[in-house]
Every structure is written in structure tokens, then in C-alpha cells.
Amino acid sequence: MDTIIIRNILDSLADCIIVTNSDGDVMYANRKTKEILGYSFDELREQGLGLVFFVRDENYEFNQILTNAIWNRAVNDYTEVDYFPPDGGKKRLAATTSYLMESNSGKTQFIGFVAIFRDITEVFTLRQKEKKFLEDRDRVATEKMRSLNKLAMG
């Protein structure tokens, strides 16, 4: 398939995609990367992942996703994590990371790494609200039952 078509497909996705080579250099990042992570492909390529992400202490858990995926050579590893973009605020991201391997003449070697990030902030917030609502409902039901039991005992 033509490289231009593949890039257009990747750029049309709603998720952020970052691809590195075996040296950790950013080889590709789609358009959504700027919107989701706050950095463009050019910024990531010029500064590298280390200077962009690893210098911010508040993104320690986010950074661990990248580090663990590379260190553990994980394939299709899924994690949800908070992320603090450079412009402030907080996002909840779903991260899928994968170690890229190539087989040549029966020999397998590491060729890179891919990370896909989806902004799930709204879904996460709704799940938290639903969880709190259910906890409150259960608490009220329990208190109601206690009250009815006291009334019946009286």
C-alpha cells in the first residue's frame, strides 16, 4: 500500500499514534497527537520522548507506561492513566502499547515501539459519577431498611 495512503489513514484516526524506532527516535506521530498530548510530531521528533514527557514529575504514571512497554517488551498492553498536558488541565487516557518485532532469516529483532492513546476523560468522568450515584443509592437504601427495622421493632 502506498505510504501516502497509510499516512492519510493514520491521520484520520481519532486516537493519537506515536511510533519510534529501535533507538527511541520518534518516526511518526499522527495529527491527533497535538490535540491529545499537546505536542506535534515535529516537537516530538526534535526533542525526543525523554525531553518532552520524562521531565514532568506529574506524568510519572504516564511515563511508566512507555518505560514498561519498552522494558517488558509487551505486545498490546492496555492501561488507563491520568495525563497532564503542557497547557494545564488533566486528561484520562487509555493507552495501548506494543513492542514491534521483525523476523529475518529466522532471527527476530526489535525494530520499534508503537503507542496509541485515546482521550477517555468524558467516559471516565461519567463512570466515576455513576459509581458515586450507585454508592449513594445503596447507602440510602441501607438507611431506609434500618429505619424500617427500627420502626417495626418499636
N, C-alpha and C positions, 0 to 999 in steps of 0.2 A: 504494500500500500504506500502511496506517496507520502513523504514526510510532511508536506504542507497540509494534506487532508488530516493526518493524525494530529498535528498541532491544532488545527481548527476544531477537531472533535474534543480534544482535551481542554481547549479554551472555552468551549461552550458548556462544560460541566458546571454544576452548582457547587461542587466541592473544590477545595484547594489541593493541588497536587504539587509535590516537590520531589525531584529526582536528583540523586547525587551519584557521582562515580565512585570507584573504589578508594579514592583519596579523600573523599568527603566534599569535593568541589560540587557546587550546585550546577547541574547540567540543564535543568529545566524547572520552571515553575509557571503554572498557568495564571490566567488573569485574576481568578478568584483569590489568589494568594494575597494580593494587596488588600482586598476587602476583608478577608477573614483574619489574616495575621498582621496586617499593617505594613507589609514590606513587599516591594515589587521584585520581579525576577532580577532586574539589574542590581538592586540593592543587595539581594542575597548572593548573587554571583560575585559582586565586587568585594563585599565584606566577609562573606562566608557565614555558615551557620553559627559557628562559635562566637564571632563578634556580634552577631545580631541577637541571638537568643540567650546564650550562656552567660552574658554579663548582667542579666536582670535576675536578682535573687527571688523576686515574687513568682517567677516562672520556673522554679525548681522542679515541680512535679511534671510540668510540660517538658522540660529539658530531659528528665529521666526517661520519658517515652522514647525520645530519639536515641539517647545513650543505650538504653536497654535493648532496643531493637537491633542496634548495630552489634553490641557486645554479645547478646544472646543468639544472634543470627536467626531471629524469629521471623516466621513467614505468616502473613495475615494475622498479626497480633492486633487486637482491638482493645482500646481503653477510652474512658471518658475522663476529661481533666479540665480544670479551670485554666484560663489563659488571660493574661493581662497585656493587651496590645500597647504599642508605644504611645498612642494618643490618649491613653487612660481608659477607664472602664474595666469591665470584666466580662469574659465570654466563657461559655461552657462548650467545649469541643469534643467531638467524637473523633478519635484518631485510629486509623488503620495503617500499620506499618509493615513493611516487608523487605526482607533481605533478598537481593537479586543475585542469582547464580547463573552461570553459563557452563554448559558441558561441551568440552572439546576433546576429541580423541579419547573418550572415556575418563577424562580428567575434569573435575568440577572446580570452578574458581569463582570467587566473589567478584562481581562486576559493578555493584552499586546498591543503592538503597532507595526505596520509594515510600513516601509518607502522604497519606490522604487525610485531610481534615475537613470535617463538616461542622458548621456552627449549629449547635443544638440548644442554644441559650433559651429560646422560647419554649421548646418542648420540655427542657429540664425544669424551668420555672413552673410550667403547668403541672408537671409531675410532683414537684415539691408542694404546690398549693393543694393538689388532690390528696397527697399524703396527709397534710395538716388537716384538711377537711374531714377525712376519714377518721383520723385520730380524735378530733373534736366530736364527731358524731358518736364514736364508740364511748367516749368519756361521758357525754350527755346521756346516752342510753344506760350506761352503768349507774350513773347517779339517779336516774329515773327509777331503775329497778330497786336500788337501795331505798329510795323514798317510798315506793310502793310496799316493799317488805316491811319497813318500819310502820307504815300505816296499817298493814294487815296484822302485824304483831300487836299493835295498840288496840 
